[in-house]
């Protein structure tokens, strides 16, 4: 049986260990990881762009956006009907310790400044 609950409950087999030891690696922060570079080139080619940052889901991209703007324990202001509030709010709270502060949005979906300021 393959247990995919978490990377902490699995144990790599011999073939996996050998593949890890033989893998080309580098620091992706400095642009030195050949696997990350290849993935980014592939994503850029797919999108017809000269460069790309790849996230596999829109949910993950939304979470990365929230995490880049908020520190743990902070709140983010969001419209009551916003997709990331209705369907993704748990991810920000659980993974980032960021709590949504929902407010009523205007009919066009924008957030009224007087409600944001309050």
Biopython code that builds the backbone (N, CA, C, O; Angstrom):
import numpy as np
from Bio.PDB.StructureBuilder import StructureBuilder

atoms = [
    (1, "UNK", "N", (0.838, -1.183, 0.000)),
    (1, "UNK", "CA", (0.000, 0.000, 0.000)),
    (1, "UNK", "C", (0.881, 1.244, 0.000)),
    (1, "UNK", "O", (1.915, 1.280, 0.667)),
    (2, "UNK", "N", (0.473, 2.245, -0.737)),
    (2, "UNK", "CA", (1.171, 3.527, -0.760)),
    (2, "UNK", "C", (0.393, 4.493, 0.124)),
    (2, "UNK", "O", (-0.791, 4.739, -0.108)),
    (3, "UNK", "N", (1.052, 5.033, 1.123)),
    (3, "UNK", "CA", (0.422, 5.951, 2.074)),
    (3, "UNK", "C", (0.798, 7.374, 1.692)),
    (3, "UNK", "O", (1.958, 7.760, 1.835)),
    (4, "UNK", "N", (-0.156, 8.162, 1.209)),
    (4, "UNK", "CA", (0.112, 9.522, 0.749)),
    (4, "UNK", "C", (-0.385, 10.595, 1.719)),
    (4, "UNK", "O", (-0.534, 11.756, 1.337)),
    (5, "UNK", "N", (-0.641, 10.212, 2.970)),
    (5, "UNK", "CA", (-1.120, 11.212, 3.935)),
    (5, "UNK", "C", (-0.118, 12.328, 4.150)),
    (5, "UNK", "O", (-0.505, 13.490, 4.271)),
    (6, "UNK", "N", (1.145, 11.999, 4.199)),
    (6, "UNK", "CA", (2.172, 12.992, 4.489)),
    (6, "UNK", "C", (3.523, 12.438, 4.080)),
    (6, "UNK", "O", (3.713, 11.223, 4.028)),
    (7, "UNK", "N", (4.460, 13.327, 3.788)),
    (7, "UNK", "CA", (5.808, 12.860, 3.459)),
    (7, "UNK", "C", (6.533, 12.310, 4.686)),
    (7, "UNK", "O", (7.604, 11.716, 4.559)),
    (8, "UNK", "N", (5.959, 12.503, 5.864)),
    (8, "UNK", "CA", (6.618, 12.005, 7.078)),
    (8, "UNK", "C", (6.230, 10.577, 7.429)),
    (8, "UNK", "O", (6.844, 9.983, 8.315)),
    (9, "UNK", "N", (5.223, 10.002, 6.760)),
    (9, "UNK", "CA", (4.819, 8.630, 7.064)),
    (9, "UNK", "C", (5.336, 7.629, 6.030)),
    (9, "UNK", "O", (5.148, 6.423, 6.190)),
    (10, "UNK", "N", (5.975, 8.113, 4.989)),
    (10, "UNK", "CA", (6.493, 7.215, 3.955)),
    (10, "UNK", "C", (7.976, 6.973, 4.163)),
    (10, "UNK", "O", (8.677, 7.792, 4.759)),
    (11, "UNK", "N", (8.437, 5.859, 3.673)),
    (11, "UNK", "CA", (9.859, 5.519, 3.733)),
    (11, "UNK", "C", (10.320, 5.213, 2.319)),
    (11, "UNK", "O", (9.760, 4.330, 1.668)),
    (12, "UNK", "N", (11.327, 5.920, 1.830)),
    (12, "UNK", "CA", (11.787, 5.654, 0.465)),
    (12, "UNK", "C", (12.440, 4.278, 0.355)),
    (12, "UNK", "O", (13.152, 3.834, 1.256)),
    (13, "UNK", "N", (12.179, 3.619, -0.769)),
    (13, "UNK", "CA", (12.833, 2.341, -1.048)),
    (13, "UNK", "C", (14.225, 2.576, -1.604)),
    (13, "UNK", "O", (14.644, 3.717, -1.800)),
    (14, "UNK", "N", (14.934, 1.493, -1.855)),
    (14, "UNK", "CA", (16.311, 1.571, -2.342)),
    (14, "UNK", "C", (16.402, 2.364, -3.653)),
    (14, "UNK", "O", (17.280, 3.212, -3.809)),
    (15, "UNK", "N", (15.497, 2.084, -4.587)),
    (15, "UNK", "CA", (15.525, 2.783, -5.874)),
    (15, "UNK", "C", (15.310, 4.290, -5.693)),
    (15, "UNK", "O", (15.950, 5.097, -6.368)),
    (16, "UNK", "N", (14.415, 4.663, -4.787)),
    (16, "UNK", "CA", (14.181, 6.085, -4.530)),
    (16, "UNK", "C", (15.417, 6.732, -3.923)),
    (16, "UNK", "O", (15.795, 7.834, -4.320)),
    (17, "UNK", "N", (16.046, 6.065, -2.971)),
    (17, "UNK", "CA", (17.258, 6.604, -2.347)),
    (17, "UNK", "C", (18.369, 6.780, -3.378)),
    (17, "UNK", "O", (19.064, 7.796, -3.376)),
    (18, "UNK", "N", (18.536, 5.798, -4.256)),
    (18, "UNK", "CA", (19.565, 5.900, -5.292)),
    (18, "UNK", "C", (19.260, 7.044, -6.254)),
    (18, "UNK", "O", (20.168, 7.767, -6.665)),
    (19, "UNK", "N", (17.994, 7.211, -6.614)),
    (19, "UNK", "CA", (17.614, 8.313, -7.496)),
    (19, "UNK", "C", (17.880, 9.661, -6.836)),
    (19, "UNK", "O", (18.333, 10.596, -7.494)),
    (20, "UNK", "N", (17.600, 9.764, -5.540)),
    (20, "UNK", "CA", (17.857, 11.020, -4.823)),
    (20, "UNK", "C", (19.351, 11.322, -4.767)),
    (20, "UNK", "O", (19.768, 12.467, -4.940)),
    (21, "UNK", "N", (20.150, 10.289, -4.525)),
    (21, "UNK", "CA", (21.598, 10.505, -4.435)),
    (21, "UNK", "C", (22.195, 10.875, -5.789)),
    (21, "UNK", "O", (23.194, 11.593, -5.846)),
    (22, "UNK", "N", (21.600, 10.398, -6.873)),
    (22, "UNK", "CA", (22.136, 10.661, -8.207)),
    (22, "UNK", "C", (21.567, 11.932, -8.835)),
    (22, "UNK", "O", (22.051, 12.370, -9.879)),
    (23, "UNK", "N", (20.559, 12.526, -8.221)),
    (23, "UNK", "CA", (19.883, 13.683, -8.812)),
    (23, "UNK", "C", (20.796, 14.901, -8.861)),
    (23, "UNK", "O", (21.594, 15.143, -7.955)),
    (24, "UNK", "N", (20.658, 15.661, -9.945)),
    (24, "UNK", "CA", (21.345, 16.949, -10.043)),
    (24, "UNK", "C", (20.583, 17.938, -9.183)),
    (24, "UNK", "O", (19.370, 18.087, -9.330)),
    (25, "UNK", "N", (21.282, 18.612, -8.289)),
    (25, "UNK", "CA", (20.621, 19.552, -7.393)),
    (25, "UNK", "C", (21.364, 20.876, -7.375)),
    (25, "UNK", "O", (22.519, 20.969, -7.790)),
    (26, "UNK", "N", (20.691, 21.875, -6.894)),
    (26, "UNK", "CA", (21.260, 23.202, -6.726)),
    (26, "UNK", "C", (20.297, 24.014, -5.893)),
    (26, "UNK", "O", (19.211, 23.539, -5.562)),
    (27, "UNK", "N", (20.673, 25.217, -5.554)),
    (27, "UNK", "CA", (19.831, 26.092, -4.739)),
    (27, "UNK", "C", (18.883, 26.855, -5.655)),
    (27, "UNK", "O", (19.310, 27.705, -6.436)),
    (28, "UNK", "N", (17.586, 26.542, -5.551)),
    (28, "UNK", "CA", (16.627, 27.197, -6.433)),
    (28, "UNK", "C", (16.484, 28.686, -6.137)),
    (28, "UNK", "O", (16.085, 29.451, -7.015)),
    (29, "UNK", "N", (16.803, 29.111, -4.916)),
    (29, "UNK", "CA", (16.729, 30.536, -4.575)),
    (29, "UNK", "C", (17.698, 31.348, -5.433)),
    (29, "UNK", "O", (17.413, 32.492, -5.789)),
    (30, "UNK", "N", (18.837, 30.754, -5.758)),
    (30, "UNK", "CA", (19.848, 31.439, -6.561)),
    (30, "UNK", "C", (19.802, 31.028, -8.028)),
    (30, "UNK", "O", (20.693, 31.384, -8.799)),
    (31, "UNK", "N", (18.772, 30.282, -8.419)),
    (31, "UNK", "CA", (18.636, 29.874, -9.813)),
    (31, "UNK", "C", (19.567, 28.751, -10.209)),
    (31, "UNK", "O", (19.844, 28.570, -11.395)),
    (32, "UNK", "N", (20.061, 27.983, -9.232)),
    (32, "UNK", "CA", (21.045, 26.937, -9.501)),
    (32, "UNK", "C", (20.468, 25.526, -9.536)),
    (32, "UNK", "O", (21.220, 24.574, -9.749)),
    (33, "UNK", "N", (19.163, 25.355, -9.336)),
    (33, "UNK", "CA", (18.585, 24.009, -9.328)),
    (33, "UNK", "C", (18.131, 23.655, -10.744)),
    (33, "UNK", "O", (17.185, 24.254, -11.256)),
    (34, "UNK", "N", (18.797, 22.688, -11.380)),
    (34, "UNK", "CA", (18.464, 22.374, -12.772)),
    (34, "UNK", "C", (17.035, 21.858, -12.951)),
    (34, "UNK", "O", (16.423, 22.104, -13.991)),
    (35, "UNK", "N", (16.497, 21.155, -11.972)),
    (35, "UNK", "CA", (15.133, 20.636, -12.090)),
    (35, "UNK", "C", (14.118, 21.769, -12.040)),
    (35, "UNK", "O", (13.176, 21.797, -12.833)),
    (36, "UNK", "N", (14.304, 22.702, -11.114)),
    (36, "UNK", "CA", (13.411, 23.854, -11.022)),
    (36, "UNK", "C", (13.533, 24.705, -12.280)),
    (36, "UNK", "O", (12.527, 25.159, -12.825)),
    (37, "UNK", "N", (14.753, 24.919, -12.737)),
    (37, "UNK", "CA", (14.955, 25.711, -13.953)),
    (37, "UNK", "C", (14.264, 25.074, -15.156)),
    (37, "UNK", "O", (13.653, 25.767, -15.969)),
    (38, "UNK", "N", (14.366, 23.750, -15.263)),
    (38, "UNK", "CA", (13.708, 23.041, -16.365)),
    (38, "UNK", "C", (12.190, 23.178, -16.275)),
    (38, "UNK", "O", (11.523, 23.397, -17.287)),
    (39, "UNK", "N", (11.645, 23.049, -15.066)),
    (39, "UNK", "CA", (10.203, 23.196, -14.869)),
    (39, "UNK", "C", (9.747, 24.601, -15.245)),
    (39, "UNK", "O", (8.712, 24.764, -15.893)),
    (40, "UNK", "N", (10.508, 25.612, -14.847)),
    (40, "UNK", "CA", (10.136, 26.986, -15.167)),
    (40, "UNK", "C", (10.223, 27.248, -16.667)),
    (40, "UNK", "O", (9.378, 27.951, -17.221)),
    (41, "UNK", "N", (11.233, 26.693, -17.328)),
    (41, "UNK", "CA", (11.331, 26.834, -18.788)),
    (41, "UNK", "C", (10.138, 26.158, -19.467)),
    (41, "UNK", "O", (9.555, 26.700, -20.406)),
    (42, "UNK", "N", (9.786, 24.975, -18.981)),
    (42, "UNK", "CA", (8.649, 24.239, -19.537)),
    (42, "UNK", "C", (7.358, 25.049, -19.373)),
    (42, "UNK", "O", (6.579, 25.179, -20.318)),
    (43, "UNK", "N", (7.134, 25.594, -18.166)),
    (43, "UNK", "CA", (5.931, 26.390, -17.910)),
    (43, "UNK", "C", (5.911, 27.640, -18.780)),
    (43, "UNK", "O", (4.856, 28.025, -19.284)),
    (44, "UNK", "N", (7.061, 28.276, -18.962)),
    (44, "UNK", "CA", (7.141, 29.464, -19.814)),
    (44, "UNK", "C", (6.807, 29.110, -21.256)),
    (44, "UNK", "O", (6.074, 29.840, -21.923)),
    (45, "UNK", "N", (7.338, 28.001, -21.737)),
    (45, "UNK", "CA", (7.041, 27.563, -23.103)),
    (45, "UNK", "C", (5.548, 27.277, -23.275)),
    (45, "UNK", "O", (4.951, 27.656, -24.282)),
    (46, "UNK", "N", (4.951, 26.608, -22.289)),
    (46, "UNK", "CA", (3.513, 26.321, -22.351)),
    (46, "UNK", "C", (2.684, 27.598, -22.429)),
    (46, "UNK", "O", (1.688, 27.664, -23.150)),
    (47, "UNK", "N", (3.110, 28.611, -21.674)),
    (47, "UNK", "CA", (2.366, 29.869, -21.618)),
    (47, "UNK", "C", (2.767, 30.837, -22.724)),
    (47, "UNK", "O", (2.149, 31.889, -22.884)),
    (48, "UNK", "N", (3.802, 30.482, -23.488)),
    (48, "UNK", "CA", (4.274, 31.379, -24.533)),
    (48, "UNK", "C", (4.945, 32.623, -23.979)),
    (48, "UNK", "O", (4.893, 33.688, -24.594)),
    (49, "UNK", "N", (5.570, 32.492, -22.826)),
    (49, "UNK", "CA", (6.245, 33.617, -22.169)),
    (49, "UNK", "C", (7.735, 33.344, -22.081)),
    (49, "UNK", "O", (8.175, 32.207, -22.247)),
    (50, "UNK", "N", (8.515, 34.392, -21.819)),
    (50, "UNK", "CA", (9.961, 34.174, -21.719)),
    (50, "UNK", "C", (10.389, 33.668, -20.352)),
    (50, "UNK", "O", (11.491, 33.138, -20.205)),
    (51, "UNK", "N", (9.524, 33.826, -19.342)),
    (51, "UNK", "CA", (9.843, 33.320, -18.002)),
    (51, "UNK", "C", (8.532, 32.941, -17.322)),
    (51, "UNK", "O", (7.469, 33.460, -17.664)),
    (52, "UNK", "N", (8.619, 32.038, -16.363)),
    (52, "UNK", "CA", (7.404, 31.620, -15.664)),
    (52, "UNK", "C", (7.740, 31.136, -14.268)),
    (52, "UNK", "O", (8.813, 30.584, -14.023)),
    (53, "UNK", "N", (6.817, 31.347, -13.372)),
    (53, "UNK", "CA", (6.855, 30.755, -12.042)),
    (53, "UNK", "C", (5.690, 29.791, -12.005)),
    (53, "UNK", "O", (4.561, 30.177, -12.307)),
    (54, "UNK", "N", (5.935, 28.557, -11.646)),
    (54, "UNK", "CA", (4.920, 27.523, -11.750)),
    (54, "UNK", "C", (4.356, 27.149, -10.394)),
    (54, "UNK", "O", (5.098, 26.796, -9.478)),
    (55, "UNK", "N", (3.061, 27.225, -10.273)),
    (55, "UNK", "CA", (2.335, 26.659, -9.134)),
    (55, "UNK", "C", (1.276, 25.746, -9.730)),
    (55, "UNK", "O", (0.604, 26.128, -10.688)),
    (56, "UNK", "N", (1.115, 24.560, -9.188)),
    (56, "UNK", "CA", (0.237, 23.595, -9.832)),
    (56, "UNK", "C", (-1.253, 23.894, -9.745)),
    (56, "UNK", "O", (-2.025, 23.330, -10.521)),
    (57, "UNK", "N", (-1.691, 24.763, -8.826)),
    (57, "UNK", "CA", (-3.123, 25.046, -8.717)),
    (57, "UNK", "C", (-3.356, 26.522, -8.438)),
    (57, "UNK", "O", (-2.486, 27.211, -7.905)),
    (58, "UNK", "N", (-4.537, 26.994, -8.802)),
    (58, "UNK", "CA", (-4.923, 28.355, -8.468)),
    (58, "UNK", "C", (-5.052, 28.545, -6.968)),
    (58, "UNK", "O", (-4.741, 29.616, -6.446)),
    (59, "UNK", "N", (-5.508, 27.514, -6.272)),
    (59, "UNK", "CA", (-5.606, 27.571, -4.812)),
    (59, "UNK", "C", (-4.237, 27.827, -4.210)),
    (59, "UNK", "O", (-4.090, 28.658, -3.314)),
    (60, "UNK", "N", (-3.235, 27.111, -4.703)),
    (60, "UNK", "CA", (-1.882, 27.298, -4.187)),
    (60, "UNK", "C", (-1.362, 28.698, -4.525)),
    (60, "UNK", "O", (-0.693, 29.323, -3.702)),
    (61, "UNK", "N", (-1.662, 29.187, -5.715)),
    (61, "UNK", "CA", (-1.238, 30.535, -6.094)),
    (61, "UNK", "C", (-1.897, 31.583, -5.192)),
    (61, "UNK", "O", (-1.244, 32.537, -4.770)),
    (62, "UNK", "N", (-3.190, 31.404, -4.897)),
    (62, "UNK", "CA", (-3.870, 32.337, -3.992)),
    (62, "UNK", "C", (-3.251, 32.302, -2.603)),
    (62, "UNK", "O", (-3.076, 33.343, -1.971)),
    (63, "UNK", "N", (-2.922, 31.117, -2.133)),
    (63, "UNK", "CA", (-2.307, 30.977, -0.813)),
    (63, "UNK", "C", (-0.937, 31.645, -0.781)),
    (63, "UNK", "O", (-0.606, 32.331, 0.186)),
    (64, "UNK", "N", (-0.147, 31.454, -1.818)),
    (64, "UNK", "CA", (1.171, 32.096, -1.893)),
    (64, "UNK", "C", (1.013, 33.618, -1.865)),
    (64, "UNK", "O", (1.788, 34.315, -1.210)),
    (65, "UNK", "N", (0.013, 34.126, -2.576)),
    (65, "UNK", "CA", (-0.239, 35.570, -2.560)),
    (65, "UNK", "C", (-0.554, 36.085, -1.165)),
    (65, "UNK", "O", (-0.022, 37.112, -0.744)),
    (66, "UNK", "N", (-1.420, 35.372, -0.444)),
    (66, "UNK", "CA", (-1.752, 35.778, 0.928)),
    (66, "UNK", "C", (-0.534, 35.689, 1.839)),
    (66, "UNK", "O", (-0.282, 36.598, 2.631)),
    (67, "UNK", "N", (0.220, 34.604, 1.732)),
    (67, "UNK", "CA", (1.391, 34.424, 2.592)),
    (67, "UNK", "C", (2.468, 35.468, 2.320)),
    (67, "UNK", "O", (3.240, 35.813, 3.215)),
    (68, "UNK", "N", (2.523, 35.970, 1.089)),
    (68, "UNK", "CA", (3.544, 36.975, 0.774)),
    (68, "UNK", "C", (3.186, 38.352, 1.326)),
    (68, "UNK", "O", (4.048, 39.225, 1.427)),
    (69, "UNK", "N", (1.924, 38.547, 1.681)),
    (69, "UNK", "CA", (1.483, 39.848, 2.193)),
    (69, "UNK", "C", (1.208, 39.858, 3.690)),
    (69, "UNK", "O", (1.148, 40.931, 4.290)),
    (70, "UNK", "N", (1.042, 38.706, 4.301)),
    (70, "UNK", "CA", (0.646, 38.630, 5.710)),
    (70, "UNK", "C", (1.641, 37.819, 6.523)),
    (70, "UNK", "O", (2.243, 36.867, 6.028)),
    (71, "UNK", "N", (1.799, 38.209, 7.763)),
    (71, "UNK", "CA", (2.582, 37.435, 8.720)),
    (71, "UNK", "C", (1.629, 36.567, 9.532)),
    (71, "UNK", "O", (0.428, 36.834, 9.581)),
    (72, "UNK", "N", (2.158, 35.543, 10.159)),
    (72, "UNK", "CA", (1.340, 34.678, 11.014)),
    (72, "UNK", "C", (0.600, 35.524, 12.053)),
    (72, "UNK", "O", (1.163, 36.450, 12.636)),
    (73, "UNK", "N", (-0.664, 35.188, 12.269)),
    (73, "UNK", "CA", (-1.467, 35.895, 13.260)),
    (73, "UNK", "C", (-2.164, 37.130, 12.726)),
    (73, "UNK", "O", (-2.977, 37.727, 13.432)),
    (74, "UNK", "N", (-1.869, 37.527, 11.506)),
    (74, "UNK", "CA", (-2.526, 38.698, 10.932)),
    (74, "UNK", "C", (-3.839, 38.297, 10.271)),
    (74, "UNK", "O", (-4.145, 37.113, 10.127)),
    (75, "UNK", "N", (-4.603, 39.301, 9.875)),
    (75, "UNK", "CA", (-5.865, 39.088, 9.175)),
    (75, "UNK", "C", (-5.745, 39.635, 7.765)),
    (75, "UNK", "O", (-4.925, 40.511, 7.488)),
    (76, "UNK", "N", (-6.569, 39.108, 6.883)),
    (76, "UNK", "CA", (-6.704, 39.712, 5.564)),
    (76, "UNK", "C", (-8.170, 40.046, 5.341)),
    (76, "UNK", "O", (-9.056, 39.287, 5.736)),
    (77, "UNK", "N", (-8.417, 41.174, 4.712)),
    (77, "UNK", "CA", (-9.775, 41.636, 4.445)),
    (77, "UNK", "C", (-10.217, 41.020, 3.124)),
    (77, "UNK", "O", (-9.490, 41.053, 2.132)),
    (78, "UNK", "N", (-11.418, 40.460, 3.129)),
    (78, "UNK", "CA", (-11.903, 39.743, 1.951)),
    (78, "UNK", "C", (-13.412, 39.922, 1.836)),
    (78, "UNK", "O", (-14.103, 40.030, 2.849)),
    (79, "UNK", "N", (-13.916, 39.952, 0.629)),
    (79, "UNK", "CA", (-15.356, 40.033, 0.415)),
    (79, "UNK", "C", (-16.056, 38.742, 0.807)),
    (79, "UNK", "O", (-15.505, 37.655, 0.636)),
    (80, "UNK", "N", (-17.272, 38.861, 1.333)),
    (80, "UNK", "CA", (-18.048, 37.693, 1.779)),
    (80, "UNK", "C", (-18.225, 36.647, 0.675)),
    (80, "UNK", "O", (-18.297, 35.451, 0.957)),
    (81, "UNK", "N", (-18.294, 37.095, -0.567)),
    (81, "UNK", "CA", (-18.523, 36.167, -1.672)),
    (81, "UNK", "C", (-17.273, 35.796, -2.441)),
    (81, "UNK", "O", (-17.362, 35.126, -3.470)),
    (82, "UNK", "N", (-16.109, 36.215, -1.968)),
    (82, "UNK", "CA", (-14.860, 35.944, -2.692)),
    (82, "UNK", "C", (-14.552, 34.446, -2.705)),
    (82, "UNK", "O", (-14.750, 33.752, -1.707)),
    (83, "UNK", "N", (-14.071, 33.967, -3.831)),
    (83, "UNK", "CA", (-13.758, 32.544, -3.977)),
    (83, "UNK", "C", (-12.792, 32.066, -2.897)),
    (83, "UNK", "O", (-13.005, 31.020, -2.285)),
    (84, "UNK", "N", (-11.728, 32.839, -2.665)),
    (84, "UNK", "CA", (-10.748, 32.368, -1.675)),
    (84, "UNK", "C", (-11.298, 32.388, -0.250)),
    (84, "UNK", "O", (-10.761, 31.700, 0.619)),
    (85, "UNK", "N", (-12.335, 33.146, 0.006)),
    (85, "UNK", "CA", (-12.975, 33.099, 1.325)),
    (85, "UNK", "C", (-13.945, 31.920, 1.414)),
    (85, "UNK", "O", (-13.936, 31.176, 2.394)),
    (86, "UNK", "N", (-14.765, 31.757, 0.408)),
    (86, "UNK", "CA", (-15.777, 30.692, 0.447)),
    (86, "UNK", "C", (-15.180, 29.293, 0.321)),
    (86, "UNK", "O", (-15.653, 28.353, 0.959)),
    (87, "UNK", "N", (-14.144, 29.159, -0.500)),
    (87, "UNK", "CA", (-13.656, 27.825, -0.825)),
    (87, "UNK", "C", (-12.215, 27.550, -0.410)),
    (87, "UNK", "O", (-11.772, 26.403, -0.469)),
    (88, "UNK", "N", (-11.468, 28.580, 0.010)),
    (88, "UNK", "CA", (-10.059, 28.383, 0.334)),
    (88, "UNK", "C", (-9.647, 28.964, 1.680)),
    (88, "UNK", "O", (-8.468, 28.902, 2.027)),
    (89, "UNK", "N", (-10.564, 29.518, 2.440)),
    (89, "UNK", "CA", (-10.219, 30.216, 3.686)),
    (89, "UNK", "C", (-9.499, 29.310, 4.666)),
    (89, "UNK", "O", (-8.631, 29.769, 5.408)),
    (90, "UNK", "N", (-9.839, 28.054, 4.680)),
    (90, "UNK", "CA", (-9.190, 27.133, 5.607)),
    (90, "UNK", "C", (-7.703, 26.999, 5.363)),
    (90, "UNK", "O", (-6.938, 26.839, 6.314)),
    (91, "UNK", "N", (-7.274, 27.060, 4.114)),
    (91, "UNK", "CA", (-5.853, 26.921, 3.805)),
    (91, "UNK", "C", (-5.028, 28.043, 4.405)),
    (91, "UNK", "O", (-3.974, 27.792, 4.988)),
    (92, "UNK", "N", (-5.488, 29.266, 4.271)),
    (92, "UNK", "CA", (-4.747, 30.397, 4.823)),
    (92, "UNK", "C", (-4.677, 30.310, 6.344)),
    (92, "UNK", "O", (-3.640, 30.597, 6.941)),
    (93, "UNK", "N", (-5.781, 29.914, 6.966)),
    (93, "UNK", "CA", (-5.811, 29.817, 8.429)),
    (93, "UNK", "C", (-4.936, 28.670, 8.926)),
    (93, "UNK", "O", (-4.170, 28.833, 9.876)),
    (94, "UNK", "N", (-5.054, 27.525, 8.287)),
    (94, "UNK", "CA", (-4.322, 26.345, 8.755)),
    (94, "UNK", "C", (-2.842, 26.425, 8.405)),
    (94, "UNK", "O", (-1.990, 26.171, 9.256)),
    (95, "UNK", "N", (-2.532, 26.772, 7.168)),
    (95, "UNK", "CA", (-1.138, 26.748, 6.719)),
    (95, "UNK", "C", (-0.376, 28.029, 7.017)),
    (95, "UNK", "O", (0.843, 28.000, 7.184)),
    (96, "UNK", "N", (-1.083, 29.158, 7.086)),
    (96, "UNK", "CA", (-0.391, 30.422, 7.289)),
    (96, "UNK", "C", (-0.732, 31.130, 8.577)),
    (96, "UNK", "O", (-0.165, 32.182, 8.870)),
    (97, "UNK", "N", (-1.652, 30.576, 9.359)),
    (97, "UNK", "CA", (-2.137, 31.242, 10.578)),
    (97, "UNK", "C", (-2.621, 32.653, 10.271)),
    (97, "UNK", "O", (-2.421, 33.580, 11.056)),
    (98, "UNK", "N", (-3.259, 32.797, 9.119)),
    (98, "UNK", "CA", (-3.812, 34.074, 8.664)),
    (98, "UNK", "C", (-5.330, 33.932, 8.680)),
    (98, "UNK", "O", (-5.877, 33.003, 8.085)),
    (99, "UNK", "N", (-6.006, 34.845, 9.356)),
    (99, "UNK", "CA", (-7.453, 34.747, 9.505)),
    (99, "UNK", "C", (-8.163, 35.692, 8.544)),
    (99, "UNK", "O", (-7.790, 36.861, 8.441)),
    (100, "UNK", "N", (-9.185, 35.203, 7.838)),
    (100, "UNK", "CA", (-9.958, 36.097, 6.979)),
    (100, "UNK", "C", (-10.849, 37.008, 7.816)),
    (100, "UNK", "O", (-11.402, 36.583, 8.830)),
    (101, "UNK", "N", (-10.984, 38.245, 7.394)),
    (101, "UNK", "CA", (-11.912, 39.198, 8.006)),
    (101, "UNK", "C", (-12.890, 39.592, 6.901)),
    (101, "UNK", "O", (-12.640, 40.551, 6.171)),
    (102, "UNK", "N", (-14.002, 38.860, 6.771)),
    (102, "UNK", "CA", (-14.914, 39.120, 5.657)),
    (102, "UNK", "C", (-15.738, 40.380, 5.861)),
    (102, "UNK", "O", (-16.167, 40.692, 6.972)),
    (103, "UNK", "N", (-15.951, 41.101, 4.757)),
    (103, "UNK", "CA", (-16.841, 42.263, 4.757)),
    (103, "UNK", "C", (-17.764, 42.134, 3.549)),
    (103, "UNK", "O", (-17.469, 41.408, 2.601)),
    (104, "UNK", "N", (-18.881, 42.847, 3.599)),
    (104, "UNK", "CA", (-19.809, 42.838, 2.474)),
    (104, "UNK", "C", (-19.200, 43.608, 1.310)),
    (104, "UNK", "O", (-18.757, 44.745, 1.470)),
    (105, "UNK", "N", (-19.181, 42.988, 0.157)),
    (105, "UNK", "CA", (-18.660, 43.636, -1.042)),
    (105, "UNK", "C", (-19.769, 44.439, -1.710)),
    (105, "UNK", "O", (-20.954, 44.201, -1.477)),
    (106, "UNK", "N", (-19.366, 45.388, -2.539)),
    (106, "UNK", "CA", (-20.329, 46.145, -3.336)),
    (106, "UNK", "C", (-20.884, 45.231, -4.429)),
    (106, "UNK", "O", (-20.380, 44.128, -4.640)),
    (107, "UNK", "N", (-21.917, 45.694, -5.115)),
    (107, "UNK", "CA", (-22.560, 44.891, -6.160)),
    (107, "UNK", "C", (-21.584, 44.486, -7.264)),
    (107, "UNK", "O", (-21.737, 43.429, -7.875)),
    (108, "UNK", "N", (-20.582, 45.329, -7.518)),
    (108, "UNK", "CA", (-19.610, 45.017, -8.580)),
    (108, "UNK", "C", (-18.459, 44.139, -8.086)),
    (108, "UNK", "O", (-17.535, 43.845, -8.845)),
    (109, "UNK", "N", (-18.508, 43.721, -6.824)),
    (109, "UNK", "CA", (-17.468, 42.858, -6.267)),
    (109, "UNK", "C", (-16.338, 43.593, -5.577)),
    (109, "UNK", "O", (-15.506, 42.967, -4.921)),
    (110, "UNK", "N", (-16.292, 44.910, -5.713)),
    (110, "UNK", "CA", (-15.226, 45.675, -5.055)),
    (110, "UNK", "C", (-15.524, 45.803, -3.563)),
    (110, "UNK", "O", (-16.653, 45.594, -3.119)),
    (111, "UNK", "N", (-14.495, 46.147, -2.806)),
    (111, "UNK", "CA", (-14.652, 46.315, -1.363)),
    (111, "UNK", "C", (-14.790, 47.801, -1.052)),
    (111, "UNK", "O", (-13.871, 48.571, -1.330)),
    (112, "UNK", "N", (-15.922, 48.222, -0.480)),
    (112, "UNK", "CA", (-16.120, 49.635, -0.151)),
    (112, "UNK", "C", (-15.068, 50.116, 0.854)),
    (112, "UNK", "O", (-14.865, 49.492, 1.895)),
    (113, "UNK", "N", (-14.409, 51.218, 0.537)),
    (113, "UNK", "CA", (-13.317, 51.713, 1.379)),
    (113, "UNK", "C", (-13.764, 52.028, 2.796)),
    (113, "UNK", "O", (-12.994, 51.839, 3.737)),
    (114, "UNK", "N", (-15.004, 52.508, 2.972)),
    (114, "UNK", "CA", (-15.457, 52.807, 4.330)),
    (114, "UNK", "C", (-15.547, 51.533, 5.172)),
    (114, "UNK", "O", (-15.297, 51.572, 6.377)),
    (115, "UNK", "N", (-15.900, 50.413, 4.557)),
    (115, "UNK", "CA", (-15.960, 49.146, 5.289)),
    (115, "UNK", "C", (-14.561, 48.586, 5.533)),
    (115, "UNK", "O", (-14.305, 47.963, 6.563)),
    (116, "UNK", "N", (-13.668, 48.810, 4.588)),
    (116, "UNK", "CA", (-12.281, 48.367, 4.766)),
    (116, "UNK", "C", (-11.649, 49.138, 5.919)),
    (116, "UNK", "O", (-10.963, 48.553, 6.757)),
    (117, "UNK", "N", (-11.880, 50.454, 5.965)),
    (117, "UNK", "CA", (-11.290, 51.297, 7.009)),
    (117, "UNK", "C", (-11.841, 50.954, 8.390)),
    (117, "UNK", "O", (-11.129, 51.071, 9.388)),
    (118, "UNK", "N", (-13.095, 50.535, 8.454)),
    (118, "UNK", "CA", (-13.712, 50.215, 9.743)),
    (118, "UNK", "C", (-13.070, 48.961, 10.274)),
    (118, "UNK", "O", (-13.429, 48.494, 11.355)),
]
sb = StructureBuilder()
sb.init_structure("model")
sb.init_model(0)
sb.init_chain("A")
sb.init_seg("    ")
for serial, (resi, resn, name, xyz) in enumerate(atoms, 1):
    if name == "N":
        sb.init_residue(resn, " ", resi, " ")
    sb.init_atom(name, np.array(xyz, "f"), 0.0, 1.0, " ", f" {name:<3s}", serial, name[0])
structure = sb.get_structure()
